[in-house]
């Protein structure tokens, strides 16, 4: 395995461990085992646990940002072919599908965000991950609101994000297209 492939495999495993076992489950040994790598491999790339978590948060933020870029392209195509109503329906479907398929990313994000409030060496991680996760929602609200200053974009993005997070941690109902569409339509 190439070094770049090994590093990415390590970071993917950190995200998986965060989602399944929480922050306490992330050890260099657990990561090496999960990645199927020789012991000491993750320590070679990330000598301290904080470095491992910072790199995992950067990796997770990049994944969230790429997903946002893909969603924006699909939104533009939906607007061009079906108009705003079709674009709203597209975004609602995609957000619900993403919330279901990306539960591990939600959980890893929550673990890292909570850790960033308690550990100085992870300061700023929570804000970066929240911004990356909410970016697509805020983007669509901004387009739909036609950049009206009085519209509380951050509040609506937080509402949808919060519903998804509560479902991911098993404390709320599944996000539905009707919920997302209702929030979007309140802007229109």
Residue pairs with C-beta under 8 A, 6 or more apart in sequence:
1 9
1 37
6 35
6 37
6 41
6 45
7 45
8 59
9 35
9 37
10 31
10 32
10 35
10 37
10 41
10 42
10 45
10 46
10 52
11 55
11 56
11 59
12 35
12 59
13 31
13 34
13 35
14 26
14 31
14 52
14 53
14 55
14 56
14 59
14 108
15 56
15 59
15 60
15 104
15 105
15 108
16 34
16 104
16 108
17 25
17 26
17 30
17 31
17 34
18 25
18 26
18 56
18 107
18 108
18 111
18 112
19 103
19 104
19 105
19 106
19 107
19 108
19 111
20 104
20 107
21 30
22 111
23 53
23 111
23 112
23 114
23 115
26 49
26 52
26 53
27 49
28 40
28 42
28 43
28 46
28 49
28 52
29 39
31 42
31 52
32 38
32 39
32 40
32 41
32 42
35 41
35 42
42 52
45 55
46 52
46 55
50 119
50 121
50 122
53 112
53 115
53 122
53 125
54 121
54 122
54 125
56 108
56 112
57 112
57 116
57 122
57 125
57 128
57 129
60 105
60 108
60 109
60 112
60 129
60 132
61 128
61 129
61 132
63 105
64 105
64 109
64 129
64 132
64 133
64 135
65 132
65 135
67 98
67 102
67 136
68 132
68 135
68 136
68 139
71 91
71 94
71 98
71 136
72 136
72 139
74 90
74 94
75 87
75 90
75 91
75 140
75 143
78 86
78 87
78 89
78 90
78 91
79 86
79 87
82 90
84 144
84 188
88 144
88 181
88 184
88 185
88 188
89 177
89 181
91 140
91 180
91 184
92 177
92 178
92 180
92 181
92 184
93 177
95 136
95 137
95 160
95 164
95 175
95 180
96 174
96 175
96 176
96 177
96 180
99 106
99 164
99 167
99 168
99 174
99 175
100 174
103 168
106 133
106 164
106 165
106 168
106 169
107 168
107 169
109 129
109 130
109 133
110 165
110 168
110 169
112 122
112 125
112 126
112 129
113 125
113 126
113 129
113 130
114 126
115 122
115 125
116 122
116 123
116 124
116 125
116 126
116 127
117 126
130 161
133 161
134 154
134 157
134 158
134 161
137 156
137 157
137 160
137 161
138 153
138 154
138 157
140 184
141 151
141 153
141 156
141 157
141 184
141 187
142 153
144 184
144 187
144 188
145 151
145 153
145 187
151 187
156 183
156 186
156 187
159 183
160 175
160 179
160 180
160 183
163 172
163 173
163 175
163 179
164 175
166 172
167 173
167 174
167 175
